[in-house]
Amino acid sequence: MTDMLIETNTRVVVRDRPWIVREVKKIADGHHLLTLEALDGEEPIRLPVSVPPEEPQPLPTEDLCFELRQLDSLISWSSSHRILAATLVRETGLLSGARFGRVALEAYQLAPTLRLLAKPRPSLLVADDVGLGKTIEAGLAMLELMARGRVRRVLVVAPPGLMEQWRAELLEKFGLVFQIVGNASDLAAAQETLPAGVSPWDALPYVITSIDYLKKETVQNRALRKRWDLIIVDEAHALAESGTPQNPYRTQRTRLGGALRNASRSLLLLTATPHNGYAHAFRSLVELVEPTLATFSGSPEDLRRRVETAMIRRMKRQIRRRVDGGEVPVFPQRKVEGLPVPLSGPEKELLEKVSSYCSRTARQAEGTDEAELVGFAMQIVKKRALSSRRALLTTIENRLEALAKAEAREEAPSHAELRDYQADLPLTESQSERTARRILRSAIPKDEKRRRSELQSLKSIWARLKKLPDRDAKIEALLAELKCVFADDPAEKVIVFTEYRDTLEAIRARIDADPDLADHYVILHGGLTRGQRLRRQELFERPEIRVLLATDAASEGLNLQHHCRRVIHVELPWNPNRLEQRNGRVDRYGQSREPIIRFLYYPDSPEDDVLRRLVEKIEQMAADRVSTPDILGLIQGQQDFWQELVRLDAEAGDAESGKQGLVRTFEDRTEQFVRDLQPLLLASGGVRR
């Protein structure tokens, strides 16, 4: 059998014809079933082949026909190569950069490159749907600008968890060796390879760094001292202004956005959620690539035209491919369905007591200095109660300990840390857990009467929790769903997502006790090294491993569309965009089957019921007229909505009317968004295929 690496979009030769690999399915160790699409001929032909006995060979690249007489110096060859590439581009007017990459192109992926080339200062906001392949689009644009002699130095700014993935993809797909400088240790290691007094920021041509590292003023001053030809920012929505139109504010990340614009000849911003429903935040992001918007006061039609030059945006349902004389969607339509989890009488009473406790505690803190902090603490308690009993128990015990030792309360997170936590900006798993713990242990009422009252309420909830049977209703429902899936198709694989390590460990313990599942799962969480994560992803590809248990932090950069199509959410995140990011692990470019998404929820919990209704409405609107990321960004930005969800009291007589009010608030704001902001986004579409 051939030793070549067989992946989707690899170009191969089989039976003396050129093909592209459209799907790879592992059927046993060393055995794969490939779906090939012919590259020759006008009409695509598909062919399933088994490897072995077939032995695909790599498709030879088109080499320039120079006669080999003698070896020249690398410098001479490199100069000649650049001159030739630039000459070809000028003479033909065609794109030439893409031919140097190792990707099978879709027409829609070239639209950002074409839009960039039409601008005197090539800068663009690429706001495509989750899973369309913005990394590939950015790489293709970079190669084209390089081929035209406009780019030599490139800086990629990404969330910490995605830096290694960017490095690997740029090497694998585009043959470019980028160096990661994401912290002081990376900087010191890079410095060791250079002469004394030479800064890695000035000497290295291709660098990847973290937005959180670069936002530090001392780092920023050194990194941006010398202008970069091209700066690419992933998850660029973090650079937008925060707050409301009445109370906007600029964070360190916002100020970094302006610095990146000033330090680059070309700026490429990537995000699936370019706004949070507030026009001022969206406008601040677009201004980074179209600065004239800062003083623009023209008509709405003129504004749309300016946004169209600054941003490109396509939805999955817009992207189609020609096959057999017709057009078919590139992305299969996904199926989303909620799985209600019935509760016993004692379990329902427990959730009602937690809901009432959180609502009462948040309301009692209104008007005090600790109101904001207490509100965050109660949000944490409610969210974990809806995840698992173990997560709730750990949270309650942390809070009880802090209330009992009020004189030794922990230092509260800074205002900047709270803003980041509130906006749910990219944090590592350890950062998120540490911030949540500090909130729980520092949000202590100064009023002694309130403190004792809360202590008594929590002790009562703790006692109820300890009396319940060992089996958690939600985890039992999860196992039942997994067994149902595998009974229908033993070859299926499922990714199970949870927000919390406590819940993940509880699921692991329950699966270990089940003989049908005990030896058929792997775990991914934010505490693993990059190497450990890669090894466990490889394990998941084996036929005998059917379940991947993962936390949100571990999902960054997790692309499993070639091996899996099913996702189960243990809980509904209160950041709805997190739900879409999880789904994007299987609902993305390269997925050939219908993605199936399930989420567990408690119909007897008013909080879970509100979230369930939001998810259903989001999916319906996505099918009708509005992109999913649009709506997710919209409702995530409305902090008063989530504060009201905390105050929702399951034991109150008006719980049902409170739920209805929250859903109506969501609908009203969505309609306002569709009227005011959606037209700007729709104006920025690209090619269809």
Secondary structure, DSSP 8 states (H G I E B T S, - for coil): ---S---TT-EEEETTEEEEEEEEEEEETTEEEEEEEESSSSS--EEEEEETTS--EE-----------S---HHHHHHHHHHHHHHHHHHH-S--GGGGS-----GGGGHHHHHHHTSSS--EEE---TTS-HHHHHHHHHHHHHHTT--S-EEEEE-GGGHHHHHHHHHHHH----EE--SHHHHHHHHTTS-TT--HHHH-SEEEEEHHHHTSHHHHHHHTSS-EEEEEESSGGGGS-EE-SSSEE--HHHHHHHHHHHTEEEEEEE-S---SS-HHHHHHHHTTT-GGGGG----HHHHHHHHHHHEE---GGG-EEEETTEEEESS---EEEEEE----HHHHHHHHHHHHHHHHHHHHTTTSTTHHHHHHHHHHHHHHHTT-HHHHHHHHHHHHHHHHTGGG------HHHHHHHHHT----HHHHHHHHHHHHHH---SSHHHHHHHHHHHHHHHHHHHHS-SS-HHHHHHHHHHHHHHHH-TT--EEEEES-HHHHHHHHHHHHT-TTTTTSEEEE-TTS-HHHHHHHHHHHTSTT--EEEEETGGGTT---TTT--EEEESS--SSHHHHHHHHTTTSSTT--S--EEEEEE-TT-HHHHHHHHHHHHHHHHHHHTS-HHHHHHHHHH-HHHHHHHHH--TTSTTHHHHHHHHHHHHHHHHHHHHHHTHHHHHTT-----
